[in-house]
Amino acid sequence: MTMGITSPTSNTGQILKNGSAVISFDANNNATFAGNVAPTVNSTFRNRIINGAMVIDQRNAGASINPTDGQFSVDRFVIFRSQASKLTAQQNAGSVTPPAGFSNYLGITSSSSYSVVAGDYFLVSQRIEGYNMADLAWGTANAKTITLSFWVRSSLTGTFGGSLQNASQNRAYPFTYTISSANTWTQVSVTIPGCTDGTWSTTNSEGIGLYFGLGVGSTYSGTAGSWVLNTSLFSATGATSVVGTNGATFYITGVQLEVGSVATPFEQRLYGTELALCQRYYYVIASGSGYISNAAAQTTTNAFGMYTLPVTMRTSPTGSVVTGTNYYRFLANDIDDYVDSVYANGQSPNNIIIGNSTQISNTQGRPGVFTATNAASFVAASAEL
Amino acid sequence: MYKLFCGGFSKEPDCVLLQKDNILLTIPFDPANTDYQAYLKWLEEGNTPLPADE
């Protein structure tokens, strides 16, 4: 085989193999390949983080929350906290201009000046499903290096921390990053060697847990930069505590976790694609008044119908229904049966039953519909990790 | 308090209900569902759910 480069006689050129052009360059610096292009790293779906641009907020629709432990803010991003009312979380909190190329961010605001004790943790986290990281081969000798990148802005400066963990929380990699300028968006990149041991899910349970520390006590803090065995660590020792300063802010967006040792540009996915990815874990069936589903009276007091979910969820979902006086209605043959609640009983990852069995008085066999009748009515399906 | 429930056509309990303030959770018996895993842990601690309605 011989390789060659054509002598440039103009501003075009070719790379030759056995005398034939393999790559051709035109006057506008466009390259044309004679064969297929096969990059060693995926050019699409590189990012294992879902909703990394913080665009989707099904649960809160941009409203601020004073989160309970384990409550979700924007889709796929959950707040863990050991103490109540030390922070709030909100999509686009503070209404600052996001980094170029982004329209949204997740904002954390400290509600007090709280000094964390050893067992405290305040975290923003996303848990990556095993199916979405199986190719990393973690837990084997062939574990692949990954790079985590994100944009962050805080009213505080200093060294901040976070970690990666497996679901059993007996393999942890604390990391640090620096914010040098207050109230300035900073892009961070952290490269992490793959974990060669431990158990890492490759199916529909939790694979990798990603944690950003907002204030973590010594029990859950460790030395940054290496894998630590048999200890649950959420952050790095000495990291800045956001909850330690009343009114302190911590904003984050563009979170990307990808194979390799280089942070590539954030993978901007189509809105519909990102929404569907989120709906594998959470889906709003009804919010406010309106139609919910077809149904039928199976007995004089029991009506239900099957609702087909738009995306195959991770598991059979938990139904979550906001209840209140006459929040829902079974309407059949112009007879209104108002009920305080419906149940939403996940039958499989693909469908869920909407029904009521306590407040209906109708005719057996009569078809009808369930509707929501109050602005606060809310029905959702959750299959979160 | 968890309560067993027979949803849809089921004659046997196929889920548990959990009322948290004004939110009613309906938790299916799916081993991969994290709410069901929490329910199993609650059972292991020696607790017993309310029976399903007749």
Boltz contact constraints between the chains, C-beta under 6 A:
constraints:
  - contact:
      token1: [A, 204]
      token2: [B, 32]
      max_distance: 6.0
  - contact:
      token1: [A, 304]
      token2: [B, 8]
      max_distance: 6.0
  - contact:
      token1: [A, 315]
      token2: [B, 30]
      max_distance: 6.0
  - contact:
      token1: [A, 315]
      token2: [B, 32]
      max_distance: 6.0
  - contact:
      token1: [A, 315]
      token2: [B, 33]
      max_distance: 6.0
  - contact:
      token1: [A, 316]
      token2: [B, 28]
      max_distance: 6.0
  - contact:
      token1: [A, 316]
      token2: [B, 30]
      max_distance: 6.0
  - contact:
      token1: [A, 316]
      token2: [B, 33]
      max_distance: 6.0
  - contact:
      token1: [A, 318]
      token2: [B, 25]
      max_distance: 6.0
  - contact:
      token1: [A, 318]
      token2: [B, 27]
      max_distance: 6.0
  - contact:
      token1: [A, 318]
      token2: [B, 35]
      max_distance: 6.0
  - contact:
      token1: [A, 319]
      token2: [B, 26]
      max_distance: 6.0
  - contact:
      token1: [A, 320]
      token2: [B, 25]
      max_distance: 6.0
  - contact:
      token1: [A, 321]
      token2: [B, 24]
      max_distance: 6.0
  - contact:
      token1: [A, 322]
      token2: [B, 22]
      max_distance: 6.0
  - contact:
      token1: [A, 322]
      token2: [B, 23]
      max_distance: 6.0
  - contact:
      token1: [A, 323]
      token2: [B, 22]
      max_distance: 6.0
  - contact:
      token1: [A, 323]
      token2: [B, 24]
      max_distance: 6.0
  - contact:
      token1: [A, 341]
      token2: [B, 24]
      max_distance: 6.0
  - contact:
      token1: [A, 343]
      token2: [B, 26]
      max_distance: 6.0
  - contact:
      token1: [A, 344]
      token2: [B, 26]
      max_distance: 6.0
  - contact:
      token1: [A, 345]
      token2: [B, 7]
      max_distance: 6.0
  - contact:
      token1: [A, 345]
      token2: [B, 15]
      max_distance: 6.0
  - contact:
      token1: [A, 345]
      token2: [B, 26]
      max_distance: 6.0
  - contact:
      token1: [A, 346]
      token2: [B, 28]
      max_distance: 6.0
  - contact:
      token1: [A, 353]
      token2: [B, 7]
      max_distance: 6.0
  - contact:
      token1: [A, 353]
      token2: [B, 8]
      max_distance: 6.0
